[in-house]
Amino acid sequence: MRLVLLGPPGAGKGTQAGRLVARHGIVQLSTGDMLRAAVAEGTAVGKRARAIMERGELVPDDVMVEIIAGRIDSPDAAGGFILDGFPRTVAQAEALDKLLEDRGTRLDRVIEIGVDEAMLLARIENRVRETGGERADDNADTLRRRIAVYRRQTAPVADEYRRKGLLSRIDGMGTRDEVSAAIESSLAAVTVAPEPGGAG
Ligand code: AMP
């Protein structure tokens, strides 16, 4: 099964991706984790990405597409994957379509975890008030920026997938178990695409 998980920061994507991995035996491909590893290792990509990530902005599409192209070709991803944090722009989504098409496969489902943005912002404000200090303020600013970036650049990706009939929008305001149950029922009807290179 090949899935994409969309949702603003704070929606619980990481938690739900972990549960999908355990339940379906697919790998989680988190571009945020890959970038953080590149920053920690001080690679060329890491050096380029670091300041962008600190500002809560998006790393350029060509960099991201190259990273993800390498990962979906690795053997552990052959049996299926869940993309967590990619695609974040319409250009990335188009590049992903092309990558999968070239490999004779496609996405099976896109899950968008929806949360109340006003509630996310209220949580951030609260945390700033409680912790105070310059650093918490920096983080709150970054998080606010990331939510705005999601609305502006990633929400249109969900719209594209909706048009293609691939999107399941899940209410992310419930408990973790409620959200998992809703995701599982949205996947129950999915017919899985053939393996790349398989007879189909
Ligand atoms: P995440 O852990 O998915 O929230 O990602 C952390 C940060 O990494 C984001 O705020 C972006 O700066 C960067 N990032 C992760 N995935 C992407 C992507 N697909 N496109 C552009 N930037 C990304």
Residues whose N, C-alpha, C, O or C-beta is under 5 A from the ligand:
A	BS01	AMP	T31 G32 D33 L35 I52 M53 G56 E57 L58 V59 M64 D84 G85 F86 P87 R88
